[in-house]
Amino acid sequence: MNVDWNSFFSKRTKNITGSQIRQFFALTEKPEVISFAGGFPGNAYFPREKIAGSLSQLVREDSTRALQYSPTEGSYELRKVLSEKMSRDGKLCEAENLVITDGSQQGLDLLARILINSGDPVLVEEPSYIGGMSAFKSYGGTTVGIEMDDEGPIPSRMEQAIKKHTGEDRRPRLFYTVPNFHNPTGTTTSLKRRFEILSIASRYNLAIIEDNPYGDLYYDSDVPLSYKALDREDRVIYLGSYSKILIPGIRIGWLAGPDPIVEKISMAKQTADLCSSSLGQQLAYRLSREGYIDNHISGLRKLYRKKRDTMLSAMERFFPTGIEYTRPGGGFFIWVNFPSYYPPSKKLLEMALQQNVAFVHGEGFSSNGGGLHSARFSFSQPCVEDINFGIKSLGEIFWEIEAGCAVRVAGEHG
């Protein structure tokens, strides 16, 4: 008799769903496809020779720490370097208040595990990062979207959502945000708005999960002070990552928070993986300590700025004027809003793939069924020539849609 594995799964697994981004990777990995889909760092920007040399030296000179298990909380040396970096950026933090994670995604999963009960409403930006929402939902959380404008989440909408979802047995206790070069919109929350949201968090006793993988990748001007730096009540939990500023392959991120959070996260992490990669931690520590990563980030800013400018210029040149898009000051993403008379962005993606161009349609980023006429475009991976060609190809599709709409309107009034 064959085993019916579905009967073995825990009830919690019904909350686990696949990411629409991952579903398109098989298509976008085809060499002939120009992909604006994945929010990955550019493959050409990985410092291969530097990493190869550093790993070789590391294994020769300090193989015990590099190849052995590390403490669950992570290498103290690396946590010390990161605490110093955060303090320089205004986010006062001690090494003891840091936990090394397998990228910031593990930090999200562990936080959801220790903070969310089944049925809890969790405030998120609308639209929001798919990986964050998936983590919250997998532990039974219900995501509640907070509408955004060009300054970030709208405070009045946040207060409305808190009141609407507060009942006798539960209330919103968490707000998840990507405040710098937001995924997926590219928006940066203004300093004024950050103060307003912190005030709301204080009044309604919310904890803030601040996810900041892109903050170092600014192309016009530095980002505002973080929630963590502005926090005076120890209610902000901060997530950082080496994935966008070095390489994602080492899977090294970090979580900074108050003592009770760090203690409970460490306990949860022990049962998840015992510890993060010792080799990756030692590599990150050495490259950070010697100042290499700061110099590497400086170079990345110039490279990604050129790609961003290329995509924005191409959109301005080739897209119909009715299509709106954000103009991010950094990060990887441009959020595109199509007119309501266009086909849904999922259908537009199908049309784009026929021309070997890919992006991510917007529905998966929404907590409330929105995003039907929106899409995320990432400029981080394709080369400048492919960005121009891909946007031009999409522009031809969109102009055909415009022409078809014009013909229909003319026929209706004929």
WOPE-V310018 format. One record per pair of residues at least 4 apart in sequence whose C-alpha atoms are under 6 Angstrom apart, sorted by the first residue. I is the first residue (numbers start at 1). J is the second residue. D is the distance in whole Angstrom. If there is no record, write none. Layout:
BEGIN
I J D
I J D
END
This chain:
BEGIN
15 137 6
15 138 5
16 138 5
25 29 6
28 33 6
28 35 6
33 356 4
33 357 5
34 357 5
35 357 6
35 358 5
36 358 6
36 359 5
36 377 5
36 378 5
37 358 6
37 359 4
37 360 5
37 378 6
39 378 6
41 244 6
41 380 6
42 380 5
42 381 4
51 55 6
54 58 6
57 61 6
58 62 5
59 63 4
63 67 6
64 68 6
66 278 5
66 279 4
66 282 6
67 279 6
70 278 6
72 274 6
72 275 4
73 99 5
73 100 6
73 266 6
74 100 5
76 80 6
78 285 5
79 95 5
80 95 5
83 93 5
83 94 5
83 95 5
86 91 5
87 91 5
87 92 4
90 229 5
91 228 6
91 229 4
97 256 6
97 257 6
98 255 6
98 256 4
99 254 6
99 255 5
100 253 6
100 254 4
101 252 6
101 253 5
101 254 5
102 106 5
102 251 5
102 252 5
102 253 6
102 276 6
103 241 6
103 251 5
103 252 5
103 253 4
104 239 6
104 241 6
104 253 5
109 135 5
111 115 6
112 116 5
112 136 5
118 140 4
118 141 6
119 140 6
119 141 5
120 141 5
120 142 6
121 141 6
121 142 5
121 143 6
121 172 5
122 142 6
122 143 5
122 144 6
122 172 6
122 174 5
123 143 6
123 144 5
123 175 5
124 144 6
124 145 5
124 175 6
124 176 5
125 145 5
125 146 5
126 145 5
126 146 5
126 147 5
127 365 5
127 366 5
128 365 5
129 183 5
130 365 6
134 138 6
136 141 5
137 141 5
143 367 6
145 367 6
146 158 6
147 153 6
148 152 5
148 153 4
148 154 5
151 189 5
151 190 5
152 189 4
165 171 6
166 171 4
173 206 5
174 206 5
174 207 5
174 208 6
175 208 5
176 208 6
176 209 5
177 210 5
178 182 5
178 211 5
178 212 6
179 188 5
179 189 5
180 188 5
180 215 5
181 186 4
181 187 5
181 188 5
181 330 6
181 331 5
182 186 4
182 187 5
184 376 6
185 334 6
185 335 5
186 328 5
186 333 5
186 334 6
187 328 6
191 224 6
201 205 5
201 206 5
207 235 5
207 236 6
208 236 5
209 237 5
210 238 5
211 239 5
212 239 6
212 240 5
213 240 5
213 241 5
214 331 5
217 301 6
217 330 6
217 331 5
218 222 6
218 330 4
219 301 6
219 305 6
219 329 6
219 330 5
220 329 6
227 231 6
228 236 6
237 256 6
237 257 5
238 255 6
238 256 5
239 254 6
239 255 5
240 253 6
240 254 5
241 253 4
242 246 5
242 252 6
242 253 6
243 247 5
243 248 4
245 297 6
250 280 5
261 265 6
265 269 6
270 274 4
284 288 6
285 289 6
287 292 5
287 293 6
288 293 5
300 304 6
301 305 6
307 384 6
309 313 6
314 318 6
314 388 6
315 319 5
318 392 6
318 395 5
319 395 5
323 337 6
323 338 5
324 336 6
324 337 5
325 335 5
325 336 4
326 334 6
326 335 5
332 378 5
332 379 6
332 380 5
333 377 6
333 378 5
334 376 6
334 377 5
335 375 6
335 376 5
336 374 6
336 375 5
337 373 6
337 374 4
338 373 5
338 374 6
344 372 5
344 373 5
345 361 5
345 373 5
346 361 5
352 357 5
353 357 5
353 358 6
359 377 6
360 375 6
360 376 5
361 375 4
362 371 4
362 374 5
362 375 4
363 370 6
363 371 4
363 372 6
366 370 5
366 371 6
382 386 6
386 390 6
410 414 6
END
